[in-house]
Amino acid sequence: MNKLTALFATAALAATASIAQARDLGPDEALKLRDAGTIQSFEKLNAAAVAKHPGATVEETELEEEYGRYIYQVELRDAQGVKWDLELDATNGQILKDHQDD
């Protein structure tokens, strides 16, 4: 029973630690970062995402801070109706992840 309790405690701490490492940024904070030049404009970031899937449209975006790094998440739908999830480094527009959404 003692090992089981320790296992649950370890799992709870790990879950809490991973949650604490990523946080969604609200519109006000995102605009302050953009205006300060910390992150690129949302237009540039969206354009970089669409450049990977020409003709796609942006459906949803989100800015997060993960482990001290600003990550811009973009959901696209291409001309064939396929959904794509992309993650970009918001400071330089580099595409970090690009995968088809199921």
N, C-alpha and C positions, 0 to 999 in steps of 0.2 A: 504494500500500500504506500509506503514511503517513496518508492521509486516512481510510482504513478503520479503522486502529488508533485514530485520534482519535475517530472516530464511536462505536466500541465503548466506549472509555473514558468518553465523555460519557454514553452510555446507561447504563452501569454506575453512574456517579455519580448520575444522575437517579433511578435505581431505588433506590439506597441512601438518598438524601435523602428520597424519599417514604415509604419504610419507616420511617425514623427519626421521621417526623412523626406517626405514629399508633402508639399502644401500648395493648394490652389491659390492663385493670386486674383484678387478682385479687379474690376475695371479701373478703379482709381489708382491702385498701386501699379497696375500694368502701364497706365498712361504716364505716371511719374517716372517709371523706368525708361520708357520710350523717350520722354521729353529730356531726360538727363543724358541720353545717349548710351545708356547701359545695354539696352536691347534695340534691335532693328525695328523699323516701322512695321506695323501689321500688314500693310500693303506689300512691302518687300518680302516678308515671310510668306504671305499667301501666294505671291507670284512665284517664289522658289518652289513651293509645294506643287502648284499647278504646272510648272515647267516639267516636273517629273511625269505628269499625266496630262498632256496637252488636251484641251477641250473639256477638262473636268471642271466641276463647280465646287466651291467651298460650301460645305453644309454646316460645319460646326468647328469652333476653335476654342482652345483653352491654354492658359499660361500657367505653368507650375514651376515651383522651385524645388529641385531634387538634388540633394547632397551639395547645395551651394551653387548649382548650375540652373540657369533659366531654360526651361524646355517648353517649346511652343508645339502644341498638339493640334493637328488638323485632320478633319474627316472630309474626304472628297468623294464625289460620285462622278465617274467618267461617262463618256458619251454612250457607252454600252450599258450603263446602269450599274456598273460594278463599284462597290464601296471600297475606299482605300483609307488606311490610317497611317499618317506620317507623324514623325517627331523630328523637330528641328532644334538646333542650338539657337536660341533666340538672340544671342549676342552676335552671331556671324552668319546665320542662315544655313549652316551646314546641315544636310539631312542625315539624321542619326538612324532612323528606322523608316521603312517603307514596306508595308505589307497589306495584302488584300484582307478586307474585313469579311468574316464569315456571316 
